[in-house]
C-alpha cells in the first residue's frame, strides 16, 4: 500500500514539474508588455539607426553548427514596426531559411520597435536526428533619421 501511495505522489510531483517547465516562457533580455502571451524565445538586439530613404530589411538565419534547416517544411516569418507611421513593413514570400530574404519597408523620422517573429523547421545533424519547429522573436529599437544606414541587415543565430 505504501509503495502505491509513494508511486502516486512521485507521479504527481513529476506532473507538476513538467507543467511548470512547459508553461515557463523562456526569454533573453527584458520582457515588454507586447511580448505577453508569446511562447517562443525572445531576443533583444541593440538599437539600429536607419535612413528615412531605406526601402528594405534583409534577414538571414544562421543555424547552430549542430542544426540544419529543412527548406521543404513550412517556414513562417513576419515583421512589423510598433508604429506604422514611422516604420511600415510589408510582407515577404518564399522564405527559404538557408538564404537571406527581405521585407519592403517605408520609413519616416522617429523612434519605434521592430519585431520579427519566426517559426522554422530544423533537424539535428548526425545519426538519430530529431526534427522540430524552432520559434522565436527578434526585436530591436529602430531610429529613423536622415543620415542613418541605407539598409537594415539582421543576422540571427538559431540554436537548439
C-alpha positions as CSV (number, residue, x, y, z in Angstrom):
1,X,0.0,0.0,0.0
2,X,2.8,2.4,0.9
3,X,4.6,1.7,-2.4
4,X,1.4,2.6,-4.3
5,X,0.9,5.9,-2.4
6,X,4.6,6.7,-2.9
7,X,4.3,6.0,-6.6
8,X,1.2,8.2,-7.0
9,X,3.0,11.0,-5.0
10,X,6.1,10.9,-7.2
11,X,3.9,10.9,-10.4
12,X,2.1,13.9,-9.1
13,X,5.3,15.8,-8.4
14,X,6.7,15.0,-11.8
15,X,3.4,16.1,-13.4
16,X,3.6,19.4,-11.7
17,X,7.3,19.9,-12.6
18,X,6.6,19.1,-16.2
19,X,3.7,21.5,-16.3
20,X,5.8,24.4,-14.9
21,X,8.7,23.6,-17.3
22,X,6.3,23.7,-20.3
23,X,4.5,26.8,-19.1
24,X,7.5,28.9,-18.2
25,X,8.3,31.3,-21.0
26,X,12.0,31.4,-22.0
27,X,13.4,34.8,-22.9
28,X,16.6,36.7,-23.1
29,X,16.6,40.3,-22.0
30,X,13.8,42.3,-20.5
31,X,10.2,41.4,-21.3
32,X,7.9,44.0,-22.7
33,X,4.1,44.1,-22.5
34,X,3.7,43.3,-26.2
35,X,5.6,40.0,-25.5
36,X,2.9,38.7,-23.1
37,X,1.3,35.5,-24.3
38,X,4.2,34.9,-26.7
39,X,5.6,31.4,-26.1
40,X,8.9,31.4,-28.1
41,X,12.3,32.7,-27.2
42,X,12.7,36.4,-27.3
43,X,16.0,38.0,-28.5
44,X,16.6,41.7,-28.0
45,X,19.1,43.4,-30.3
46,X,20.8,46.7,-30.0
47,X,19.3,49.8,-31.4
48,X,19.7,50.4,-35.2
49,X,19.7,53.8,-36.9
50,X,18.4,53.7,-40.5
51,X,17.8,56.3,-43.1
52,X,14.4,57.6,-44.0
53,X,15.3,56.5,-47.5
54,X,15.8,52.9,-46.6
55,X,13.5,50.6,-48.6
56,X,14.4,47.1,-47.4
57,X,15.2,45.0,-44.3
58,X,17.3,41.9,-45.0
59,X,17.1,38.9,-42.6
60,X,19.5,36.0,-42.5
61,X,19.1,33.0,-40.3
62,X,22.2,31.1,-39.3
63,X,21.7,27.6,-37.9
64,X,23.9,26.4,-35.0
65,X,26.6,24.0,-36.0
66,X,24.5,21.0,-35.0
67,X,21.4,22.1,-36.8
68,X,20.2,22.1,-40.4
69,X,17.1,23.8,-41.9
70,X,14.5,21.8,-43.8
71,X,13.7,24.1,-46.7
72,X,10.7,22.0,-47.8
73,X,9.0,22.4,-44.5
74,X,6.7,25.4,-43.8
75,X,8.6,28.4,-42.6
76,X,6.7,31.5,-41.2
77,X,8.4,34.8,-40.8
78,X,6.6,38.1,-40.1
79,X,7.9,41.6,-39.3
80,X,6.2,44.7,-38.0
81,X,7.1,48.1,-36.7
82,X,5.4,49.1,-33.5
83,X,4.5,52.5,-35.1
84,X,3.5,52.0,-38.7
85,X,3.7,55.8,-39.3
86,X,7.5,55.5,-38.6
87,X,8.3,52.0,-39.9
88,X,5.9,50.3,-42.2
89,X,6.9,46.7,-43.0
90,X,5.5,44.8,-46.0
91,X,5.1,41.1,-46.4
92,X,7.7,38.7,-47.7
93,X,7.1,35.4,-49.5
94,X,9.0,32.3,-50.4
95,X,11.2,32.3,-47.3
96,X,14.0,29.8,-47.6
97,X,15.7,29.8,-44.2
98,X,19.0,28.9,-45.8
99,X,19.1,32.1,-47.8
100,X,18.8,35.8,-46.9
101,X,15.3,37.2,-47.5
102,X,13.9,40.7,-47.3
103,X,10.9,42.8,-46.3
104,X,10.0,46.0,-48.1
105,X,9.8,49.0,-45.8
106,X,8.9,52.6,-45.8
107,X,10.3,54.9,-43.2
108,X,9.7,58.3,-41.7
109,X,11.9,60.0,-39.0
110,X,11.2,58.9,-35.4
111,X,11.7,56.0,-33.0
112,X,9.9,52.7,-33.0
113,X,10.4,49.0,-32.2
114,X,10.9,46.4,-35.0
115,X,9.6,42.9,-34.2
116,X,10.4,39.8,-36.3
117,X,8.6,36.6,-35.4
118,X,9.7,33.3,-36.9
119,X,9.0,29.6,-37.0
120,X,11.4,27.4,-38.8
121,X,11.7,23.6,-39.1
122,X,15.1,22.2,-38.4
123,X,16.8,18.9,-37.6
124,X,19.8,17.9,-35.5
125,X,22.6,16.8,-37.8
126,X,24.1,13.3,-37.4
127,X,22.8,9.9,-36.6
128,X,19.5,9.7,-34.8
129,X,18.5,13.2,-35.9
130,X,15.5,14.8,-34.2
131,X,13.4,17.3,-36.2
132,X,11.4,20.1,-34.6
133,X,10.0,23.6,-35.1
134,X,12.0,26.4,-33.6
135,X,10.1,29.5,-32.8
136,X,11.4,32.9,-31.7
137,X,11.0,36.7,-31.7
138,X,13.7,39.2,-32.6
139,X,13.1,42.7,-31.6
140,X,15.1,45.9,-31.6
141,X,14.6,49.6,-31.2
142,X,14.9,51.4,-34.6
143,X,15.6,55.1,-35.0
144,X,14.8,56.5,-38.4
145,X,17.0,59.6,-39.2
146,X,18.1,61.4,-42.4
147,X,21.7,60.3,-42.1
148,X,21.1,56.6,-41.0
149,X,22.1,53.4,-42.8
150,X,20.6,52.9,-46.2
151,X,19.6,49.3,-45.4
152,X,19.0,47.2,-42.3
153,X,20.6,43.8,-42.3
154,X,19.8,41.4,-39.5
155,X,21.7,38.1,-38.9
156,X,20.2,35.8,-36.3
157,X,21.7,32.6,-34.9
158,X,19.2,29.8,-34.4
159,X,20.4,27.4,-31.8
160,X,19.0,24.3,-30.1
